[in-house]
Amino acid sequence: MYHRLPPPIRDAAATVQGWRLRSWRFGPETDRLVAEALERDRWGPAQWDTWRAERVAQLLHRAATRVPYYRALWAERRRRGDRASWDVLEHWPVLSKDALRATPEAFVADDADRRRLFRVHTSGTSGTPLTLWRPRESGRAWYALMEARMRAWHGVSRHEPWAVLGGQVVVAPDARRPPFWVWNAAGHQLYLSANHVSAAHAPAYREALAARRVTHLVTYASSAAALGAAFTAAGLAAPGLRVIFTNAEPVSPDQRATIARGLGAPVRETYGMVETVAGASECEHGRLHLWPDVGLVELLDDTGRQAVHSGQVGQVVATGLLNPDMPLIRYAVGDRMRLAAAGAACACGRSLPVIDAIEGRTNDLLRAPDGRLVFWLNPVFYGLPLREAQIVQETLTELRVRFVPSDGYTEGTLDEVRGRLRDRMGDVEVRFEQVDSIPRGPNGKFRAVECRVQATPTAA
């Protein structure tokens, strides 16, 4: 029904949803939270240690006494004669995504007001569906940090017109004429379809950005690179953006060059996840800074027992500090990271820790039969009873979906997946392969989307 609506009505629908999201993400306290975050940017290690120690202590006590999963864990340890104190973070086991996925409601504090919790579905870059809950205060704290360390660092604001180039199906996949976007007036947001980017459509994208006087773009690196390449191929002038923020996947040097050449704005990488247990953003000097107020990050070796030495890559294990109603303690994010040496200074003058490298956030794109590049297929699995899932593109018209079912799975689940894929890809054949588990790569993860089509797509 949505895709049959005329563009002004689609814009109205997007605005209604935008108003709802704005009320959850921002409030009268937002400006104060932003100012406090910017002040913390210059704190020294002693200030951070004091600030976080109090919050971690409160979080551990609440988790051990109020959260069913952790309360049962500590009760079992006590029955076995284990007298380790739950006040010491290192005494807690590493939490896997499998454990969180199996019983997500067991991680919600039993005294939390369920009416005030916002439910979030995510599959992340590993293709593993998760369900999470967070109170409004936690969401607003996270978005205030994004406002401070993403936008404010680079001189833009959420009050200015901005754009998202993302994977939501905002226009019909078979659309051949603009608009390839919707306008969310409540959020000052132009949502551009990443699945219609081509040299042929580039002039329409540029006109939309210029007409709304968009100052900044939030996007996947691969989507921005595709748009930059399309602008260059079409011989278009840069659209007047001041900065481009990338998320969900790392930015390669080639992508940075392609984006800057076509879109004429600096690229600033961000790092985070829906679980909101870790976050980072790139400063004006090109260094990625960790956000200590989101979570306490440990880098552990492959056994998950020992911290890695300074300068080594380790798996990211984080204890979130923003969500006391669904606390995640020593949560294995699934990424790998290397921090700069302790005390390493950045030319920006901020004292936040510097990240030298992040591994594990790569994701393929697919090629539609008509030549479109289709990004971010993970939402195809959102909310469905699948423990793991992976999309493999064999040819332009053939997809293979490997999956591991979970409770509630029926044949109708596969029909839903097939329909969602065709909504994004067009007329393709979808084959399903049920497996016990999906093979992992050397980093312990599997790619949620894998494209084996080598031919360069033609312009749509």
C-alpha positions in Angstrom: 0.0 0.0 0.0 2.8 2.4 0.9 4.4 2.1 -2.5 1.2 2.9 -4.2 0.8 6.2 -2.4 1.6 9.5 -4.2 5.0 11.0 -3.1 3.4 13.8 -0.9 1.5 11.2 1.1 4.6 9.0 1.5 6.4 12.1 2.8 3.6 12.6 5.3 3.9 9.0 6.4 7.6 9.4 6.9 7.0 12.6 8.8 4.6 10.9 11.2 7.2 8.2 11.9 9.9 10.8 12.2 7.9 12.7 14.8 7.6 9.5 16.8 11.3 8.7 16.6 12.3 12.3 17.5 10.2 12.1 20.7 12.1 9.0 21.7 15.5 10.2 20.7 15.6 13.8 21.8 14.0 15.8 24.7 14.5 19.0 26.8 17.6 17.4 28.4 19.4 16.9 25.0 21.3 20.2 24.9 22.5 19.7 28.4 23.6 16.1 27.7 25.5 17.3 24.6 27.3 20.1 26.5 28.3 17.6 29.3 29.6 15.1 26.7 31.7 17.8 25.0 33.2 18.8 28.4 34.1 15.1 29.1 36.1 15.1 25.8 38.9 16.9 27.7 38.9 14.8 30.9 42.0 13.1 32.1 42.3 9.4 33.0 41.7 10.0 36.7 38.4 11.8 36.1 37.2 9.0 33.8 38.2 6.3 36.2 36.2 7.9 39.0 33.2 8.6 36.8 33.0 5.1 35.4 33.8 3.2 38.7 30.6 4.5 40.3 28.5 3.6 37.3 30.0 0.2 36.9 29.5 -0.7 40.6 25.8 0.3 40.4 25.3 -1.6 37.2 26.9 -4.8 38.5 24.8 -4.8 41.7 21.6 -4.1 39.7 22.4 -6.9 37.2 23.2 -9.5 39.9 20.1 -8.7 41.9 17.4 -7.5 39.5 18.1 -9.2 36.1 16.8 -12.8 35.9 19.6 -14.1 33.7 22.4 -12.8 35.9 20.6 -13.5 39.1 20.3 -17.2 38.1 23.9 -17.2 37.0 25.2 -16.0 40.4 22.8 -18.2 42.3 24.2 -21.3 40.5 27.8 -20.2 41.2 26.9 -19.8 44.9 25.4 -23.3 44.9 28.7 -24.6 43.5 30.6 -23.0 46.4 31.9 -20.1 44.3 32.3 -17.1 46.6 33.7 -14.7 44.0 32.4 -11.1 44.4 30.1 -9.8 41.7 31.4 -6.3 42.5 34.5 -7.2 40.5 34.0 -7.0 36.7 36.6 -9.6 35.9 34.7 -12.1 37.9 31.8 -12.0 35.4 31.9 -14.4 32.4 32.0 -13.1 28.8 28.4 -12.9 27.4 27.9 -14.3 23.9 25.4 -13.2 21.3 24.0 -16.7 21.4 23.1 -16.4 25.1 21.5 -13.0 24.5 19.6 -14.2 21.5 18.3 -17.4 23.2 16.5 -15.6 26.1 16.5 -11.8 25.5 13.7 -11.1 27.9 15.8 -12.7 30.7 18.2 -9.7 30.4 15.5 -7.2 31.3 15.4 -6.1 34.9 12.3 -7.4 36.7 11.6 -3.9 38.2 11.8 -2.1 34.8 8.6 -0.4 33.6 7.9 -2.4 30.4 5.6 0.4 29.2 8.5 2.7 29.0 10.8 0.4 27.1 11.5 0.7 23.3 11.8 -2.6 21.5 14.6 -2.8 18.9 15.3 -5.6 16.4 18.7 -6.0 14.9 20.7 -8.6 13.1 24.0 -6.7 13.1 26.8 -7.5 10.7 26.9 -11.1 11.7 23.4 -11.9 10.4 22.4 -13.0 13.8 18.9 -11.6 14.9 18.7 -9.9 18.3 15.9 -8.4 20.2 16.7 -5.5 22.7 14.8 -3.2 24.9 15.9 0.2 26.2 14.2 3.0 28.2 13.7 6.4 26.6 16.4 7.9 28.9 19.0 5.5 27.5 18.1 6.2 23.9 18.3 9.9 24.5 21.7 9.6 26.2 23.0 7.7 23.1 21.7 10.2 20.6 23.0 13.1 22.6 26.5 11.5 22.4 26.0 11.2 18.6 24.9 14.8 18.4 28.0 15.9 20.4 30.7 13.7 18.9 29.4 13.2 15.4 27.6 16.4 14.4 29.0 19.0 16.8 32.6 18.0 16.2 32.1 18.8 12.6 30.0 22.0 12.7 26.6 20.6 11.8 23.3 20.0 13.7 20.3 17.8 13.7 18.3 21.0 13.3 19.7 21.4 9.8 18.5 19.5 6.7 20.4 16.2 6.5 20.2 13.1 4.5 20.4 9.3 5.0 21.5 7.1 2.2 20.4 3.7 3.5 18.8 0.3 2.9 15.2 1.0 3.9 12.8 0.3 1.0 11.5 3.9 0.8 10.4 3.6 -2.8 9.4 0.6 -4.9 12.3 -1.5 -6.2 11.1 -1.2 -9.7 10.8 2.6 -9.7 12.4 4.2 -12.7 11.6 7.8 -12.2 12.3 10.1 -9.2 11.6 10.7 -6.4 13.9 8.0 -5.1 13.5 9.4 -1.6 11.1 10.5 1.1 11.2 13.7 3.2 10.7 13.4 6.9 9.9 17.0 7.9 9.8 16.2 11.6 13.4 15.1 11.6 14.6 17.5 8.8 15.7 14.3 7.1 15.8 13.4 3.4 15.9 9.6 3.2 17.5 8.5 -0.1 17.2 5.0 -1.5 20.6 3.3 -1.8 19.0 0.8 -4.1 18.4 3.2 -7.0 21.9 4.9 -7.2 23.3 5.0 -10.7 24.9 7.5 -13.1 21.5 7.8 -14.9 19.8 8.7 -11.6 22.6 10.9 -10.2 21.2 14.2 -11.5 17.9 13.5 -9.6 19.8 12.7 -6.4 21.9 15.9 -6.7 18.8 18.0 -7.3 17.1 16.6 -4.2 20.1 17.3 -2.0 20.3 20.9 -3.4 16.6 21.6 -3.1 16.5 20.6 0.5 19.9 22.4 1.2 21.2 19.3 2.9 24.4 20.0 4.9 25.5 16.4 5.9 24.9 12.8 4.9 24.7 9.7 7.1 25.3 6.5 5.1 27.1 3.2 4.7 30.6 3.6 3.2 29.7 1.4 0.3 26.5 3.4 -0.5 28.4 6.7 -0.4 31.1 5.3 -2.6 28.5 4.2 -5.1 26.8 7.6 -5.1 30.2 9.4 -5.4 31.1 7.2 -8.4 27.7 7.9 -10.0 28.2 11.7 -9.6 31.6 11.4 -11.2 30.4 9.3 -14.0 27.6 11.7 -14.7 30.0 14.7 -14.6 28.1 16.4 -11.8 29.4 19.1 -9.5 29.5 18.3 -5.8 26.2 18.9 -4.1 27.4 21.3 -1.4 27.6 18.8 1.6 29.9 19.9 4.5 30.6 16.4 5.9 29.7 12.7 5.3 29.3 10.4 8.2 29.7 6.6 7.6 28.5 3.8 9.8 28.0 0.0 10.0 31.1 -0.8 7.9 34.7 0.4 7.7 35.8 2.9 5.1 38.6 1.9 2.7 41.1 4.4 1.4 39.7 3.9 -2.1 36.2 4.5 -0.9 37.3 7.7 0.8 38.8 8.9 -2.4 35.8 8.0 -4.5 33.4 9.7 -2.0 35.5 12.9 -1.8 35.9 13.1 -5.5 32.3 12.7 -6.3 30.5 14.3 -3.4 33.1 17.0 -2.5 33.0 16.6 1.3 35.3 15.0 4.0 34.4 11.5 5.2 34.2 10.9 9.0 33.8 7.3 10.2 31.6 6.3 13.2 31.4 3.1 15.1 28.6 1.7 17.2 25.9 -1.0 17.4 22.3 -1.2 18.4 23.3 -2.8 21.7 24.9 0.6 22.6 27.7 -0.9 24.6 30.5 0.9 22.6 30.9 3.8 20.3 33.5 5.9 18.5 33.7 8.7 16.0 36.4 10.2 13.8 37.7 13.7 14.6 38.7 16.4 12.2 42.3 15.0 12.1 41.1 11.6 10.9 41.6 9.7 14.2 38.8 7.4 15.5 38.1 8.2 19.2 36.5 5.7 21.6 33.5 7.0 23.7 34.3 5.9 27.3 30.9 7.0 28.6 29.0 4.4 26.4 30.7 1.4 27.8 33.8 0.0 29.4 35.7 -1.8 26.6 38.1 -4.7 27.2 40.2 -6.2 24.4 40.6 -9.9 25.0 42.6 -12.7 23.3 40.9 -15.4 21.3 40.3 -17.5 24.4 38.3 -14.7 26.0 40.3 -15.0 29.2 43.2 -12.6 28.9 43.6 -9.0 27.9 45.8 -8.4 24.9 49.0 -6.4 25.2 49.1 -2.8 24.2 49.1 -2.4 20.4 47.7 -5.8 19.7 44.3 -6.6 18.1 41.8 -8.2 20.5 38.1 -9.1 20.5 35.9 -6.3 21.8 34.1 -7.2 25.0 32.1 -4.3 26.4 30.0 -3.5 29.5 27.3 -1.0 28.5 26.8 2.0 30.8 23.7 3.5 29.2 21.0 1.0 29.7 20.4 -0.1 33.3 17.1 -1.8 32.4 18.8 -4.3 30.1 22.4 -4.4 31.2 24.9 -6.3 29.1 28.0 -7.2 31.1 31.2 -8.2 29.3 29.3 -8.6 26.1 31.3 -10.0 23.1 30.4 -7.5 20.3 31.8 -9.7 17.5 34.4 -7.1 16.3 38.1 -6.9 16.8 39.9 -3.7 17.6 43.4 -2.3 18.2 43.8 0.7 20.4 46.7 3.2 20.2 49.2 3.3 23.0 47.8 4.6 26.3 48.1 8.3 26.5 48.6 8.7 22.7 47.9 12.3 21.9 45.7 13.5 19.0 46.1 16.8 17.3 42.5 17.6 17.9 43.3 18.0 21.6 40.7 15.6 22.9 41.8 13.0 25.5 39.4 10.3 24.4 41.2 7.0 23.6 42.3 6.6 20.0 41.5 3.5 18.0 44.1 2.4 15.5 42.0 -0.3 13.7 38.6 -2.0 13.8 38.0 -5.4 12.1 34.9 -7.3 11.4 32.2 -4.9 10.1 32.4 -5.8 6.4 29.2 -6.5 4.5 28.7 -7.3 0.8 26.2 -5.7 -1.5 24.1 -7.6 -4.1 23.5 -6.9 -7.8 19.9 -6.8 -8.9 19.0 -8.2 -12.4 18.4 -4.7 -13.7 21.9 -3.5 -12.6 21.0 -1.8 -9.3 23.3 -2.2 -6.3 21.3 -3.4 -3.3 22.8 -2.6 0.1 22.2 -3.7 3.7 20.1 -6.8 3.3 20.2 -7.7 7.1 16.7 -6.3 7.7 15.3 -9.1 5.6 15.6 -11.3 8.7 14.4 -8.9 11.3 11.8 -10.2 13.7 11.8 -13.7 12.1 12.4 -17.1 14.0 15.8 -17.7 12.5 18.9 -18.2 14.7 21.4 -17.4 11.9 21.0 -16.6 8.3 23.2 -15.7 5.3 22.4 -14.6 1.8 24.7 -15.8 -1.0 24.2 -14.4 -4.5 25.2 -17.1 -7.1 24.1 -15.2 -10.3 22.2 -12.0 -11.1 18.9 -13.9 -10.8 19.7 -16.5 -8.2 20.1 -16.2 -4.4 20.8 -18.9 -1.9 19.8 -18.4 1.8 21.5 -20.5 4.4 19.5 -20.5 7.7 19.4 -22.1 11.1 15.7 -22.1 12.4 14.7 -21.3 15.9 11.5 -21.7 17.9 8.5 -20.6 16.0 9.9 -21.4 12.6 7.4 -22.5 9.9 7.5 -22.8 6.1 5.8 -19.4 6.1 9.0 -17.9 7.5 10.7 -18.8 4.3 7.9 -17.3 2.3 8.4 -14.0 4.2 12.1 -14.0 3.5 11.5 -14.7 -0.2 9.0 -11.8 -0.4 11.3 -9.4 1.4 14.2 -10.3 -0.8 12.1 -9.8 -4.0 10.9 -6.4 -2.6 14.5 -5.3 -2.7 16.0 -7.3 -5.6 13.1 -7.7 -8.0 12.4 -10.9 -9.9 15.0 -13.3 -8.5 14.9 -17.0 -7.6 15.5 -17.7 -3.9 16.7 -21.1 -2.8 16.9 -22.1 0.8 19.4 -24.3 2.6 18.8 -25.4 6.2 22.0 -26.0 8.0 23.1 -26.7 11.6 25.4 -23.7 11.6 26.9 -21.2 9.1 30.6 -21.6 8.5 32.7 -18.9 10.2 35.7 -17.2 8.8 39.1 -16.8 10.4 37.8 -14.0 12.7 35.0 -16.2 14.0 32.3 -14.4 12.1 30.4 -15.1 8.9 29.4 -12.6 6.3 25.7 -12.0 6.4 25.7 -11.2 2.7 28.1 -12.7 0.1 28.1 -11.7 -3.6 29.7 -14.1 -6.0 28.7 -12.2 -9.2 31.8 -10.7 -10.7 30.4 -8.8 -13.7 30.2 -5.0 -13.5 26.5 -4.0 -13.4 25.1 -1.8 -16.0 23.5 1.6 -15.1 19.8 1.4 -14.3 
